Amino acid sequence: MKIKKPLGNNAILMEDENGTEQVAIGNGIGFRKREGDEVDPDKIQKVYVIRDTSILLAEPDPQRRAFGGYAEGGFPDPERGDRGLHSF
């Protein structure tokens, strides 16, 4: 397998023999590597494959956020008296 793009010292984008893009994670797998270099199979710890690209094209839901404490209640609404996490 060949490196399509190094993503950092510990991650690379690669293609398998069928042309499927995969992300490989491993200690030092991308260190001093360039596009076209061979992948060292001994350094691969995990491989991620995208199987359903329709998920990537979906519009994000603005009422659903995983940070800032708004996951359940949505965004702060000043008209309801909400000021978010900071009350002054």
C-alpha positions as CSV (number, residue, x, y, z in Angstrom):
1,M,0.0,0.0,0.0
2,K,1.1,3.5,-0.8
3,I,0.8,6.7,1.2
4,K,-1.6,9.1,-0.5
5,K,-1.1,11.9,2.0
6,P,0.7,12.1,5.4
7,L,-1.7,13.6,8.0
8,G,0.9,14.0,10.7
9,N,3.5,11.9,12.4
10,N,0.9,9.3,13.6
11,A,-1.6,9.2,10.8
12,I,-1.7,8.8,7.0
13,L,-4.2,8.7,4.2
14,M,-3.6,5.6,2.1
15,E,-5.2,3.6,-0.7
16,D,-5.6,-0.2,-0.7
17,E,-5.1,-2.3,-3.8
18,N,-8.8,-1.7,-4.8
19,G,-8.4,2.1,-4.6
20,T,-10.3,2.5,-1.4
21,E,-9.1,5.4,0.7
22,Q,-8.3,4.6,4.3
23,V,-6.8,6.4,7.3
24,A,-4.1,4.5,9.1
25,I,-3.1,5.4,12.7
26,G,0.1,4.3,14.3
27,N,3.1,5.6,16.3
28,G,5.4,7.3,13.8
29,I,3.6,5.9,10.7
30,G,3.7,9.3,8.9
31,F,7.1,10.5,10.3
32,R,9.3,11.8,7.4
33,K,6.9,10.2,4.9
34,R,5.8,11.7,1.6
35,E,3.2,10.9,-1.0
36,G,4.0,7.7,-2.8
37,D,6.1,6.1,-0.1
38,E,5.3,2.5,1.0
39,V,3.3,2.0,4.2
40,D,5.2,0.1,6.9
41,P,2.6,-2.5,8.0
42,D,4.3,-3.0,11.3
43,K,3.4,0.5,12.3
44,I,-0.3,0.2,11.6
45,Q,-2.4,0.1,14.8
46,K,-5.8,1.0,13.4
47,V,-7.3,1.5,10.0
48,Y,-10.5,3.5,9.3
49,V,-12.5,3.1,6.1
50,I,-15.4,5.4,5.0
51,R,-18.2,3.1,3.8
52,D,-21.1,5.6,3.5
53,T,-20.2,8.9,2.0
54,S,-23.8,10.2,2.2
55,I,-23.2,10.9,5.9
56,L,-20.5,13.4,4.9
57,L,-22.9,15.3,2.7
58,A,-25.7,15.7,5.3
59,E,-26.4,19.2,6.6
60,P,-25.4,19.7,10.3
61,D,-28.2,20.2,12.8
62,P,-27.7,23.6,14.4
63,Q,-29.7,22.5,17.5
64,R,-27.4,19.7,18.3
65,R,-24.0,20.5,19.7
66,A,-21.7,18.3,21.6
67,F,-19.9,21.1,23.5
68,G,-20.7,24.1,25.5
69,G,-23.5,22.5,27.5
70,Y,-26.1,23.0,24.8
71,A,-26.6,19.3,23.7
72,E,-30.0,19.0,25.3
73,G,-31.4,22.5,25.3
74,G,-30.2,24.0,22.0
75,F,-28.7,27.4,21.7
76,P,-29.2,30.2,24.3
77,D,-32.1,32.4,23.5
78,P,-31.9,35.9,25.0
79,E,-35.7,36.4,24.5
80,R,-36.3,33.5,26.9
81,G,-33.8,34.9,29.4
82,D,-31.1,32.4,28.5
83,R,-27.5,33.8,28.4
84,G,-25.8,30.5,28.0
85,L,-23.2,29.2,30.5
86,H,-22.2,32.7,31.7
87,S,-24.6,34.6,33.8
88,F,-23.6,38.2,34.5
